[in-house]
Amino acid sequence: MSGTEVTVRVPAKVNVQLAVGAARADGFHDLANVFLAVGLYDEITVTPADELRVTCAGPDAHQVPLDTTNLAARAALALAERHGIDPRVHIHIDKDIPVAGGMAGGSADGAGALLACDALWSLGSSEAELLAICAELGSDVPFSLLGGAALGVGRGERLTPLDVGGTFHWVFAVADGGLSTPAVYAEFDRLTSGTDVPPPTADPALLTALRTGDPTALAPTLTNDLQPAALSLRPSLATTLTTGTSAGALAALVSGSGPTTAFLTKDEESAATVADALLTSGNCRTARVTSSPAAGARVVSDSVAETR
């Protein structure tokens, strides 16, 4: 299939609720994680090559690992091993999701590469088969494949799709530098040490607000149990959150493990106002306006079909 290629587009996510339980014996935490895919995307293009290699272009591409620690490379290796294929493929990532920003950019690349390689190698894997591999790769990878909205339990990898009744408008303030997800969870464990951490459960009011598509109802239900830990490691994020709410955001929270902060707004016009205030404040490197929900990983270009 020389000269063929497949491109997959895959979205970022925001956690509109991230309820975190106490650390388990295996070091992970039980979660009630309400994912919402948003319209910021990476594109993953795979082509046949002499050996497995990864390249990346776009904002902060220099921070993306290009070896087999990259989830895109790990996805290709996992799929190839399952089917007895030599994973000689070039994976190119056009990066637009913030790196190490709490928006599942690495997980998105893993899901995108998995779907792209499945198409390139004409495997025709079922969604269930792909989701099983995603779950092996990481807690957020299955949702990157599915998109839309979903409740994730366990480590977040066991998903139940959720109905969303309208469009929600967001601003994401991208901070300088990243935050390590393991470091944020370790800080969560330190901050909650000696306390009774309740079992995580999804908030019925939040699920209703998603279903009705009402941003005013959704705003007071947004929660992130990792936010105190992220603020402890990066105190300047508190100023960013205040800047956005002062500019008219209905609600603000740290996205996942951070340091990206998310601002829910009433409408597209309000989002533009909040983004301008954040940029003017100098409290963030950039501010991105987008909406949700967004579709999950999708093949957007497939020249393999033309050569079969």
BAFI-3210 file (N, C-alpha, C; in Angstrom, 3 decimals, decimal comma, padded with zeros to 6 digits):
// residues 308
n [1|2|3|4|5|6|7|8|9|10|11|12|13|14|15|16|17|18|19|20|21|22|23|24|25|26|27|28|29|30|31|32|33|34|35|36|37|38|39|40|41|42|43|44|45|46|47|48|49|50|51|52|53|54|55|56|57|58|59|60|61|62|63|64|65|66|67|68|69|70|71|72|73|74|75|76|77|78|79|80|81|82|83|84|85|86|87|88|89|90|91|92|93|94|95|96|97|98|99|100|101|102|103|104|105|106|107|108|109|110|111|112|113|114|115|116|117|118|119|120|121|122|123|124|125|126|127|128|129|130|131|132|133|134|135|136|137|138|139|140|141|142|143|144|145|146|147|148|149|150|151|152|153|154|155|156|157|158|159|160|161|162|163|164|165|166|167|168|169|170|171|172|173|174|175|176|177|178|179|180|181|182|183|184|185|186|187|188|189|190|191|192|193|194|195|196|197|198|199|200|201|202|203|204|205|206|207|208|209|210|211|212|213|214|215|216|217|218|219|220|221|222|223|224|225|226|227|228|229|230|231|232|233|234|235|236|237|238|239|240|241|242|243|244|245|246|247|248|249|250|251|252|253|254|255|256|257|258|259|260|261|262|263|264|265|266|267|268|269|270|271|272|273|274|275|276|277|278|279|280|281|282|283|284|285|286|287|288|289|290|291|292|293|294|295|296|297|298|299|300|301|302|303|304|305|306|307|308]
n.u [000,825|001,959|002,395|-000,151|-002,415|-003,910|-005,948|-006,974|-009,204|-009,389|-010,912|-010,338|-010,982|-013,135|-013,512|-016,483|-017,443|-015,354|-015,029|-013,205|-012,078|-010,571|-007,107|-006,464|-005,401|-003,805|-002,735|-004,165|-007,140|-010,581|-013,075|-015,666|-016,314|-017,233|-017,170|-016,806|-016,601|-014,788|-014,528|-011,716|-008,967|-006,681|-004,943|-004,217|-002,059|-001,334|001,052|002,501|005,794|009,388|009,999|008,637|007,827|007,500|006,313|005,773|003,922|003,066|001,605|003,670|004,865|007,416|007,369|006,282|006,740|008,660|009,131|008,576|007,167|005,153|001,654|000,427|002,274|002,351|-000,243|-000,262|001,605|000,284|-002,025|-000,874|000,487|-001,629|-002,689|-000,650|001,024|003,683|004,615|005,274|005,142|004,588|003,726|002,172|001,574|-000,546|-000,644|-002,989|-004,364|-003,788|-000,623|000,078|-001,990|-004,295|-006,391|-006,540|-004,844|-002,688|-003,965|-005,916|-004,320|-003,454|-005,889|-006,570|-004,435|-004,778|-007,281|-006,630|-004,518|-005,880|-007,566|-005,679|-004,404|-006,480|-008,127|-010,650|-011,669|-013,979|-015,888|-015,929|-013,647|-011,640|-012,060|-011,337|-008,565|-007,950|-008,558|-006,513|-004,399|-004,735|-006,534|-008,119|-008,244|-010,265|-012,547|-011,679|-011,831|-014,611|-015,966|-018,402|-020,427|-019,913|-020,143|-017,532|-016,368|-014,684|-011,318|-012,013|-012,245|-014,367|-017,199|-020,288|-022,391|-023,743|-026,644|-026,804|-028,375|-028,043|-025,904|-022,894|-020,886|-017,469|-014,438|-011,011|-008,248|-004,931|-002,149|001,299|003,710|003,318|001,372|002,085|000,155|000,395|001,747|-000,181|-002,212|-000,767|-000,457|-003,132|-003,578|-001,904|-003,125|-005,578|-004,964|-005,569|-008,195|-011,696|-012,380|-015,027|-016,854|-016,787|-019,407|-021,684|-023,177|-026,586|-027,923|-026,142|-026,092|-028,709|-028,691|-026,927|-028,439|-030,648|-029,442|-028,837|-026,923|-026,914|-027,995|-026,109|-023,768|-023,477|-023,010|-020,561|-017,640|-014,423|-012,467|-009,723|-008,913|-008,108|-005,603|-004,221|-004,190|-002,670|-000,172|000,195|-000,317|-000,931|-002,994|-005,381|-005,776|-006,228|-008,661|-010,353|-010,192|-011,545|-014,193|-014,872|-015,077|-017,424|-017,914|-019,965|-019,173|-016,134|-013,342|-010,511|-009,248|-009,421|-006,403|-005,138|-002,692|-004,519|-007,323|-010,882|-013,742|-017,103|-019,571|-022,399|-023,096|-021,872|-021,000|-020,488|-018,405|-016,364|-015,913|-014,980|-012,643|-011,146|-010,726|-009,160|-006,863|-005,982|-005,353|-002,960|-002,616|-002,567|-001,250|-002,538|-005,930|-008,602|-011,495|-014,359|-016,772|-019,114|-021,101|-018,534|-017,764|-016,300|-013,187|-012,568|-012,289|-011,003|-009,745|-008,924|-006,951|-006,404|-008,621|-008,902|-006,999|-007,382]
n.v [-001,192|001,200|004,676|005,210|006,674|007,563|009,823|010,925|012,765|014,015|014,857|017,292|017,238|018,242|017,965|018,040|017,217|015,923|013,628|012,264|009,377|007,798|006,730|003,617|000,206|-000,414|001,968|003,605|005,714|005,469|006,882|009,259|010,450|012,903|013,336|015,689|016,207|018,612|021,227|021,384|020,133|017,438|016,179|013,072|011,470|008,590|006,673|004,117|002,926|002,434|001,803|002,048|005,316|008,592|011,844|015,358|018,371|021,825|023,988|023,974|021,601|020,715|019,711|017,239|013,792|011,724|009,075|005,628|006,090|007,795|007,958|007,548|006,043|003,815|002,904|002,061|-000,023|-001,752|-002,485|-003,679|-005,829|-007,354|-008,298|-009,555|-008,019|-006,280|-003,267|-001,103|002,002|005,434|007,898|010,878|013,769|016,412|018,949|020,541|020,562|021,619|020,842|018,637|019,757|019,062|018,374|016,015|015,617|013,876|011,407|011,669|011,549|008,923|007,478|008,424|007,511|004,780|004,292|005,210|003,513|001,092|001,468|001,882|-000,588|-002,159|-003,615|-003,573|-003,525|-003,905|-001,437|-002,152|-003,767|-001,887|-000,106|-001,706|-001,939|000,765|001,160|-000,261|001,365|003,817|005,826|007,931|007,446|005,781|007,520|009,519|008,222|007,777|010,289|013,039|012,967|011,489|009,346|008,305|005,594|003,551|003,669|005,667|004,658|003,001|003,454|005,234|006,448|009,785|011,861|014,993|018,064|020,403|023,111|023,945|026,668|027,535|028,806|028,272|028,739|028,733|027,846|028,782|026,242|022,864|020,571|017,748|014,885|012,573|013,913|015,756|014,059|012,881|015,095|015,525|013,228|013,854|016,174|015,183|013,322|011,402|012,115|011,405|010,242|010,420|007,887|008,236|009,766|010,449|013,633|014,084|016,489|017,735|015,937|016,205|018,884|018,755|017,139|018,747|020,852|023,332|026,009|027,748|026,223|024,212|025,447|025,865|023,260|022,347|020,684|019,796|017,601|017,490|020,069|021,654|020,468|021,027|023,833|024,118|023,289|025,073|028,043|030,431|029,931|030,448|033,189|033,380|031,984|033,713|036,003|035,219|034,652|037,150|038,509|037,643|034,901|032,048|029,993|028,566|026,387|024,282|022,376|019,004|017,627|019,976|022,401|023,959|026,132|026,177|027,822|028,246|029,707|031,898|032,233|032,430|035,059|035,997|034,296|035,260|037,739|036,970|035,605|037,725|039,264|037,526|037,279|039,941|040,298|039,010|036,720|034,253|032,190|031,893|032,090|030,037|029,785|027,800|025,129|022,661|019,611|017,567|015,437|012,144|010,388|010,427|009,251|011,340|011,524|009,183|007,571|004,995|003,505|004,076|002,549|-000,100]
n.w [000,000|-000,709|-000,479|000,432|002,841|006,001|007,718|010,855|012,827|016,123|019,238|021,927|025,514|028,222|031,708|033,128|035,502|037,951|040,087|042,671|044,208|047,120|047,103|045,547|046,167|043,987|043,325|041,628|041,354|042,147|040,060|039,320|036,466|034,427|031,182|028,526|025,191|023,313|020,807|019,962|018,232|017,514|014,665|013,309|011,206|009,403|007,650|005,543|006,402|006,732|009,301|012,653|013,432|014,902|014,343|014,946|014,725|015,294|017,887|020,747|020,012|020,479|023,018|022,891|023,214|021,039|020,930|021,917|024,212|023,621|023,372|020,930|019,464|021,164|020,837|018,157|018,340|020,130|018,703|016,455|017,613|018,543|016,181|014,887|013,225|011,630|012,886|010,972|010,467|009,829|012,041|012,116|013,976|013,991|016,027|018,032|020,366|023,690|025,173|027,831|029,317|030,695|029,047|027,754|025,526|024,853|025,173|023,221|020,937|021,115|020,765|018,233|016,623|016,911|015,655|013,102|012,292|012,319|010,146|008,087|007,980|007,208|009,032|010,199|012,833|015,548|017,397|020,098|020,307|019,758|021,874|024,020|023,678|023,930|026,655|027,831|027,191|028,553|031,002|029,957|027,273|026,054|026,046|024,314|021,901|021,674|022,139|022,256|025,017|028,199|031,049|033,003|034,868|037,393|036,656|035,044|032,607|031,989|030,293|030,027|027,662|027,488|027,155|025,509|025,429|024,005|022,797|024,347|025,338|025,512|027,003|026,932|028,863|028,281|030,042|030,723|030,374|031,703|033,745|035,623|035,499|037,300|039,399|040,255|041,175|043,262|044,924|045,510|047,074|049,219|050,229|051,048|052,901|055,787|055,909|055,393|052,410|050,271|048,393|044,847|043,004|040,334|039,789|039,954|039,258|037,550|035,395|034,525|033,701|031,529|029,848|029,310|028,108|029,244|030,021|032,228|034,258|034,305|035,177|038,139|038,906|038,090|038,952|040,269|041,762|041,748|041,570|043,926|044,395|042,001|042,147|044,419|043,524|041,450|042,162|040,809|039,083|040,336|040,108|037,364|037,142|038,574|036,984|034,643|035,570|036,560|034,199|033,182|032,824|033,359|035,006|036,300|036,130|036,871|034,227|034,211|035,308|034,980|033,647|032,219|032,245|032,403|031,138|031,361|029,369|028,662|025,969|022,560|022,116|024,715|025,332|023,663|024,870|027,418|026,657|025,560|027,862|029,392|027,797|027,759|030,424|030,836|032,278|031,165|028,523|026,078|024,864|024,100|022,192|022,004|021,441|022,712|022,599|020,968|018,190|018,492|017,772|014,316|010,992|008,590|006,192|003,788|001,848|001,422|000,749|-001,923|-003,139|-002,688]
ca.u [000,000|002,872|001,810|-001,464|-002,396|-005,181|-005,931|-008,056|-009,347|-009,819|-011,134|-009,971|-012,101|-013,178|-014,234|-017,436|-017,359|-014,292|-015,099|-012,053|-012,073|-009,274|-006,181|-006,670|-004,178|-002,959|-002,246|-005,159|-008,260|-011,898|-013,539|-016,902|-015,681|-018,172|-016,398|-017,491|-015,649|-014,885|-014,082|-010,291|-008,644|-005,438|-005,115|-003,200|-001,930|-000,441|001,465|003,486|007,173|010,349|009,988|007,733|008,373|006,507|006,677|004,736|004,005|002,026|001,975|004,303|005,236|008,705|007,130|005,660|007,743|008,600|009,548|007,459|006,360|004,014|000,497|000,142|003,149|001,915|-001,475|000,116|002,259|-000,710|-002,881|-000,060|000,757|-002,866|-002,996|000,542|001,480|004,894|004,085|006,130|004,226|004,936|002,606|002,410|000,575|-000,762|-001,053|-003,669|-004,783|-002,670|000,216|000,107|-002,886|-005,518|-007,454|-006,406|-004,199|-001,962|-004,960|-006,518|-003,390|-003,497|-007,128|-006,509|-003,502|-005,384|-008,291|-005,972|-003,800|-006,879|-008,013|-004,555|-004,127|-007,721|-008,456|-012,087|-011,961|-015,219|-015,697|-015,619|-012,241|-010,807|-012,192|-010,564|-007,170|-007,884|-008,543|-005,171|-003,447|-004,866|-007,884|-008,889|-008,181|-011,555|-013,449|-011,190|-012,362|-016,066|-016,394|-019,730|-020,419|-019,982|-019,722|-016,498|-016,164|-013,420|-010,281|-012,560|-012,218|-015,636|-017,975|-021,705|-022,699|-024,741|-027,338|-026,574|-029,528|-027,766|-024,505|-022,285|-019,796|-016,348|-013,135|-009,933|-007,056|-003,768|-001,077|002,670|004,160|002,313|001,325|002,130|-001,023|000,761|002,084|-001,422|-002,849|000,023|-000,807|-004,481|-003,430|-001,318|-004,108|-006,704|-004,440|-006,186|-009,603|-012,585|-012,698|-016,233|-016,875|-017,199|-020,678|-022,076|-024,181|-027,796|-028,261|-025,262|-026,553|-029,942|-028,334|-026,394|-029,533|-031,524|-028,660|-028,988|-025,651|-027,125|-028,175|-024,875|-022,685|-023,208|-022,733|-019,210|-016,727|-013,200|-011,799|-008,283|-008,598|-007,268|-004,231|-003,626|-003,949|-001,562|001,064|000,273|-001,237|-001,306|-004,227|-006,514|-005,981|-006,830|-010,067|-011,060|-010,261|-012,598|-015,528|-015,120|-015,401|-018,764|-018,109|-020,935|-018,441|-014,749|-012,678|-009,328|-009,606|-008,707|-005,282|-004,578|-003,025|-005,528|-008,543|-012,058|-014,759|-018,402|-020,216|-023,808|-023,230|-020,636|-020,576|-019,898|-017,120|-015,391|-015,617|-014,136|-011,327|-010,428|-010,298|-008,068|-005,663|-005,542|-004,835|-001,622|-002,576|-002,460|-000,484|-003,518|-007,295|-009,244|-012,960|-014,902|-018,065|-019,274|-020,204|-017,866|-017,674|-015,068|-012,211|-013,209|-011,441|-011,364|-009,119|-008,508|-006,580|-006,267|-009,788|-008,747|-005,984|-007,686]
ca.v [000,000|002,334|005,952|005,405|007,306|007,771|010,909|010,886|013,947|013,563|016,080|017,470|017,044|018,912|017,199|018,925|016,746|014,959|013,199|011,387|008,619|007,577|005,887|002,185|-000,557|-000,406|003,324|004,387|006,223|005,354|008,171|009,526|011,419|013,261|013,876|016,393|016,493|020,008|021,403|021,581|018,831|016,991|015,290|012,027|010,886|007,431|006,192|003,038|003,388|001,352|001,470|002,896|006,597|009,597|013,242|016,219|019,787|022,628|024,640|023,150|020,282|020,317|019,029|015,931|012,744|011,110|007,679|004,718|006,542|008,513|007,067|007,199|004,914|002,662|002,401|001,303|-001,255|-002,648|-003,017|-004,561|-007,074|-008,137|-008,891|-010,143|-007,128|-005,501|-001,896|-000,168|003,080|006,795|008,573|012,322|014,430|017,859|019,197|021,780|020,438|021,974|019,741|018,534|020,812|018,578|018,244|014,676|015,665|012,627|010,345|011,865|011,047|007,464|007,014|008,741|006,603|003,448|004,237|005,401|002,284|000,069|001,704|001,695|-002,018|-002,812|-004,620|-003,575|-003,854|-003,365|-000,402|-002,815|-004,178|-000,687|000,426|-002,562|-001,503|002,104|001,048|-000,704|002,450|004,867|006,036|008,878|007,115|005,335|008,633|010,211|007,494|007,900|011,684|013,366|013,108|010,170|009,150|007,294|005,098|002,835|004,684|006,570|003,982|002,313|004,609|005,224|007,685|010,672|012,753|016,426|018,643|021,682|023,475|024,698|027,507|027,474|029,412|027,560|029,557|027,844|028,387|028,428|025,000|021,848|019,951|016,294|014,253|011,848|014,854|016,333|013,033|012,742|016,227|015,221|012,267|014,563|017,102|014,441|012,328|011,449|012,493|010,389|010,598|009,660|007,238|009,197|009,538|011,511|014,550|014,033|017,814|017,978|015,106|016,819|020,117|018,347|016,589|019,836|021,825|024,629|026,396|028,373|025,124|023,432|026,206|025,601|021,844|022,008|020,415|019,058|017,293|017,704|021,495|022,128|019,995|021,797|025,183|024,032|023,200|026,240|029,010|031,506|029,579|031,060|034,504|033,161|031,632|034,926|036,888|034,761|034,829|038,594|038,967|037,208|033,460|031,488|029,148|028,324|025,312|023,699|021,258|017,783|017,862|021,292|023,713|024,687|026,444|026,144|028,814|028,053|031,005|031,854|032,124|032,669|036,451|036,049|033,594|036,176|038,745|036,336|035,339|038,998|039,653|036,646|037,649|041,263|040,207|038,439|035,579|033,001|032,323|032,093|031,714|029,399|029,764|026,654|024,668|021,226|018,471|017,312|014,016|011,463|010,159|010,180|009,273|012,487|011,311|007,777|007,232|003,531|002,997|004,268|001,650|-001,502]
ca.w [000,000|-000,765|-000,849|001,025|004,159|006,687|008,699|011,836|013,679|017,440|020,013|023,326|026,436|029,509|032,716|033,789|036,883|038,207|041,481|042,870|045,447|047,756|046,350|045,649|046,416|042,798|043,108|040,908|042,138|041,535|039,593|038,592|035,568|033,359|030,060|027,447|024,117|022,856|019,429|019,687|017,665|016,890|013,513|013,269|009,870|009,379|006,329|005,630|006,560|006,936|010,722|013,417|013,866|015,248|014,193|015,478|014,366|015,904|019,144|021,794|019,491|021,049|024,291|022,630|023,019|019,713|021,064|022,198|025,345|023,063|023,320|019,539|019,140|021,951|020,223|016,963|018,779|020,731|017,638|015,623|018,347|018,615|014,877|014,298|012,158|011,867|012,910|010,230|010,126|010,236|012,688|012,217|014,816|013,875|017,409|018,362|021,759|024,564|025,660|029,294|029,745|031,324|028,049|027,153|024,219|024,609|025,011|021,900|019,930|021,170|020,131|016,813|015,956|016,907|014,599|011,806|011,930|012,017|008,770|007,169|007,867|006,769|010,039|010,445|014,234|016,096|018,408|021,366|020,270|019,866|023,224|024,923|023,557|024,526|028,110|028,205|026,968|029,549|031,511|029,148|025,852|025,501|025,739|023,122|020,752|021,584|022,060|022,758|026,471|028,816|032,426|033,141|036,224|037,534|036,442|034,056|031,311|031,747|029,848|029,693|026,924|028,067|026,237|025,659|024,750|023,347|022,613|025,434|024,858|026,441|026,770|027,609|029,053|028,261|030,869|030,360|030,996|031,959|035,062|035,552|036,098|038,525|040,469|040,772|042,000|044,494|045,771|046,007|048,171|050,364|050,791|051,631|053,848|057,098|055,817|054,836|051,028|049,935|047,073|043,827|042,329|039,414|040,314|039,115|038,738|036,401|034,281|034,020|032,991|030,231|029,032|028,885|027,350|029,905|030,628|033,529|035,208|034,378|035,805|039,558|039,153|037,656|040,069|039,969|043,031|041,593|041,481|045,026|044,205|040,915|042,648|045,358|042,745|040,561|042,783|039,892|038,371|041,026|039,504|036,051|037,350|038,977|035,819|033,739|036,148|036,631|032,841|032,804|032,700|034,293|035,941|035,903|036,860|036,261|033,350|034,571|036,212|034,693|034,193|031,459|032,980|031,523|031,496|030,716|029,129|028,270|024,527|021,821|022,336|026,052|025,272|023,076|025,887|028,434|026,055|025,464|029,211|029,802|027,040|028,207|031,792|030,858|033,197|030,419|027,278|025,019|025,239|022,961|022,245|021,272|021,942|022,907|022,467|019,700|017,836|018,846|016,702|013,026|009,797|007,736|004,890|003,677|000,464|001,310|000,044|-003,351|-003,667|-002,358]
c.u [000,867|002,146|000,435|-001,328|-003,815|-004,989|-007,177|-008,037|-009,956|-009,860|-010,444|-011,203|-011,991|-013,942|-015,192|-017,700|-016,219|-014,299|-014,068|-012,162|-010,669|-008,410|-006,473|-005,335|-003,239|-002,434|-003,188|-006,256|-009,556|-012,405|-015,015|-016,569|-016,649|-017,396|-017,321|-016,429|-015,886|-014,167|-012,675|-009,745|-007,155|-005,811|-003,915|-003,207|-000,932|-000,202|002,424|004,901|008,079|010,401|008,988|008,440|007,237|007,087|005,502|004,992|002,866|002,492|002,526|004,686|006,550|008,547|006,590|006,750|007,555|009,076|008,329|006,767|005,148|002,835|000,118|000,995|002,716|000,639|-001,166|000,741|001,235|-001,597|-002,106|000,199|-000,475|-003,139|-001,772|001,105|002,788|004,514|005,017|005,254|004,801|003,677|002,962|001,249|000,574|-001,441|-001,722|-004,235|-003,595|-001,945|000,275|-000,809|-004,159|-006,677|-007,328|-005,795|-003,437|-002,900|-005,641|-005,615|-003,349|-004,723|-007,093|-005,593|-004,067|-006,387|-007,649|-005,234|-004,765|-007,382|-006,894|-004,295|-005,371|-008,171|-009,952|-012,473|-013,276|-014,885|-015,323|-014,160|-011,315|-010,877|-011,408|-009,078|-006,993|-007,768|-007,187|-004,162|-003,537|-006,311|-008,725|-008,994|-009,521|-012,493|-012,983|-011,696|-013,851|-016,522|-017,801|-019,679|-020,566|-019,601|-018,713|-016,341|-014,982|-012,301|-010,766|-012,717|-013,514|-016,704|-019,450|-021,997|-023,824|-025,377|-026,991|-027,619|-029,285|-026,280|-024,036|-021,059|-018,728|-015,220|-012,121|-008,705|-005,859|-002,631|000,286|003,059|003,005|002,279|001,294|000,899|-000,664|001,097|000,828|-002,163|-002,090|-000,281|-002,226|-004,399|-002,851|-002,360|-005,261|-006,256|-005,094|-007,637|-010,403|-013,001|-013,908|-016,114|-017,399|-018,518|-020,980|-023,209|-025,419|-028,162|-027,408|-025,737|-027,831|-029,630|-027,732|-027,528|-030,444|-030,777|-028,684|-027,676|-025,803|-027,328|-026,894|-023,823|-022,455|-022,873|-021,307|-018,299|-015,530|-012,451|-010,280|-007,911|-007,780|-005,806|-003,519|-003,298|-002,803|-000,219|001,275|-000,690|-001,711|-002,595|-005,456|-006,823|-006,641|-008,309|-010,887|-011,222|-011,407|-013,994|-015,875|-015,519|-016,742|-018,956|-019,114|-020,266|-017,037|-014,196|-011,398|-009,767|-008,774|-007,623|-004,603|-003,290|-004,000|-006,757|-009,689|-013,119|-016,019|-019,067|-021,639|-023,968|-021,888|-020,096|-019,911|-018,536|-016,035|-014,974|-014,685|-012,730|-010,509|-009,903|-009,120|-006,766|-005,106|-004,880|-003,385|-001,484|-002,481|-001,715|-001,395|-004,876|-008,009|-010,755|-013,458|-016,228|-018,052|-020,766|-019,586|-017,825|-016,332|-014,150|-012,933|-012,166|-011,914|-010,723|-008,562|-008,224|-006,345|-007,418|-009,652|-007,778|-006,288|-008,201]
c.v [001,253|003,592|006,197|006,060|007,442|008,894|010,831|012,182|013,516|014,766|016,084|017,205|018,029|017,993|018,152|018,481|015,746|014,679|012,097|010,699|008,480|006,663|004,415|001,491|-000,541|000,993|004,208|004,859|005,892|006,755|008,116|010,725|011,710|014,020|014,618|016,724|017,898|020,152|021,942|020,217|018,672|016,157|014,354|011,418|009,744|007,014|005,033|003,605|002,184|000,898|002,394|004,196|007,588|010,979|014,089|017,653|020,515|023,245|023,643|021,760|019,789|019,592|017,611|014,882|012,052|009,661|006,833|005,020|007,335|007,546|006,690|006,015|003,662|002,056|001,561|-000,032|-002,249|-003,276|-004,007|-005,892|-007,962|-008,875|-009,491|-009,354|-006,468|-004,015|-000,887|000,952|004,403|007,457|010,049|012,962|015,921|018,299|020,564|021,749|020,794|020,748|019,790|019,573|020,351|018,436|016,959|014,701|014,396|011,454|010,438|011,309|009,523|006,910|007,265|007,809|005,196|003,315|004,352|004,142|001,155|000,218|001,441|000,213|-002,831|-003,902|-004,693|-003,934|-003,222|-002,269|-001,025|-003,247|-002,979|-000,101|-000,401|-002,196|-000,128|002,026|000,573|000,438|003,527|005,176|006,927|008,473|006,610|006,494|009,407|009,534|007,777|009,340|011,886|013,701|011,719|010,267|008,018|006,891|004,144|003,860|005,782|005,922|003,249|003,377|004,287|006,515|008,461|011,528|014,203|017,136|019,956|021,897|024,307|025,422|027,640|028,393|028,602|028,448|028,635|028,511|028,058|027,150|024,050|021,467|018,444|015,708|013,428|012,779|015,467|015,307|012,825|013,883|016,071|014,272|012,943|015,446|016,380|013,395|012,504|011,871|011,340|010,827|009,772|008,960|008,216|008,796|010,716|012,329|014,511|015,386|018,156|017,179|015,668|018,065|019,808|017,918|017,690|020,899|023,223|025,040|027,033|027,316|024,311|024,129|025,849|024,149|021,456|021,825|019,605|018,836|017,441|019,186|021,995|021,685|020,772|023,216|025,199|024,007|024,423|027,320|030,105|031,199|030,190|032,439|034,381|032,840|032,866|035,890|036,498|034,956|036,314|039,161|038,440|035,722|032,979|030,637|028,932|027,171|024,925|022,495|020,039|018,064|019,201|021,203|024,532|024,923|026,608|027,085|028,549|029,412|030,811|031,597|032,456|034,085|036,601|035,371|034,503|037,240|038,187|036,086|036,618|039,428|038,807|037,011|038,980|041,202|039,738|037,238|034,237|033,264|032,557|031,672|031,209|029,340|028,575|026,240|023,154|020,889|018,371|015,807|013,444|011,283|009,759|010,198|010,425|012,394|009,904|007,468|005,743|002,967|003,083|003,259|000,170|-002,243]
c.w [000,000|-001,221|-000,275|002,386|004,687|007,693|009,566|012,642|015,007|018,385|021,376|024,198|027,582|030,454|033,413|035,219|036,965|039,705|041,679|044,221|046,009|046,893|046,619|045,916|045,220|042,465|042,315|041,870|041,402|041,214|039,207|037,721|034,425|032,295|029,093|026,399|023,588|021,519|019,258|019,304|017,361|015,671|013,435|011,878|009,922|007,932|006,511|005,686|006,741|008,388|011,418|013,799|014,056|014,991|014,667|015,038|015,060|017,199|020,167|021,316|020,093|022,387|024,109|022,436|021,675|019,738|021,434|023,523|024,869|022,920|021,893|019,103|019,886|021,373|018,990|017,340|019,339|019,671|016,773|016,313|018,377|017,307|014,184|013,126|012,567|011,787|012,236|009,686|010,622|010,774|012,788|012,960|014,495|015,169|017,556|019,778|022,648|025,113|027,188|029,922|030,406|030,363|027,234|025,767|023,883|024,394|023,657|020,816|019,918|020,480|018,636|016,050|015,869|015,774|013,215|011,366|011,597|010,592|007,771|006,916|007,517|007,731|010,321|011,857|014,668|017,107|019,747|021,417|020,428|021,270|024,233|024,873|024,174|026,038|028,618|028,111|028,037|029,864|030,617|027,681|025,314|025,177|024,512|021,857|020,573|021,375|022,599|024,224|027,065|030,281|032,461|034,595|036,217|037,511|035,498|032,702|030,985|031,522|029,648|028,946|027,590|026,978|026,559|024,809|024,047|023,205|023,796|024,904|025,943|026,004|027,569|027,653|029,208|029,014|030,272|031,090|031,249|033,422|034,857|036,237|037,333|039,684|041,084|041,629|043,307|045,455|046,324|047,193|049,407|051,039|051,492|052,646|055,214|057,096|055,227|053,437|050,591|048,587|046,028|043,170|041,421|040,033|039,422|038,516|037,523|035,188|033,673|033,211|031,627|029,309|028,501|028,090|027,929|030,577|032,000|034,611|035,372|035,238|037,280|039,874|038,754|038,869|039,589|041,277|042,948|041,609|042,674|044,891|043,114|041,368|043,658|044,633|041,858|041,088|041,835|039,134|039,037|040,447|038,142|036,181|037,706|037,805|034,900|034,294|036,270|035,275|032,348|032,595|033,742|035,360|035,399|036,729|036,138|035,442|033,708|035,598|035,949|033,885|033,332|032,332|031,987|032,053|030,672|030,568|028,621|026,784|023,875|022,040|023,703|026,079|024,708|024,086|026,957|027,890|025,958|026,832|029,685|029,090|027,511|029,579|031,851|031,772|032,488|029,114|026,089|025,543|023,990|023,186|021,428|021,901|022,094|022,821|021,069|019,460|018,275|017,641|015,419|011,917|008,912|006,357|004,843|002,215|000,298|000,498|-001,463|-003,987|-003,398|-003,578]
res [m|s|g|t|e|v|t|v|r|v|p|a|k|v|n|v|q|l|a|v|g|a|a|r|a|d|g|f|h|d|l|a|n|v|f|l|a|v|g|l|y|d|e|i|t|v|t|p|a|d|e|l|r|v|t|c|a|g|p|d|a|h|q|v|p|l|d|t|t|n|l|a|a|r|a|a|l|a|l|a|e|r|h|g|i|d|p|r|v|h|i|h|i|d|k|d|i|p|v|a|g|g|m|a|g|g|s|a|d|g|a|g|a|l|l|a|c|d|a|l|w|s|l|g|s|s|e|a|e|l|l|a|i|c|a|e|l|g|s|d|v|p|f|s|l|l|g|g|a|a|l|g|v|g|r|g|e|r|l|t|p|l|d|v|g|g|t|f|h|w|v|f|a|v|a|d|g|g|l|s|t|p|a|v|y|a|e|f|d|r|l|t|s|g|t|d|v|p|p|p|t|a|d|p|a|l|l|t|a|l|r|t|g|d|p|t|a|l|a|p|t|l|t|n|d|l|q|p|a|a|l|s|l|r|p|s|l|a|t|t|l|t|t|g|t|s|a|g|a|l|a|a|l|v|s|g|s|g|p|t|t|a|f|l|t|k|d|e|e|s|a|a|t|v|a|d|a|l|l|t|s|g|n|c|r|t|a|r|v|t|s|s|p|a|a|g|a|r|v|v|s|d|s|v|a|e|t|r]
***
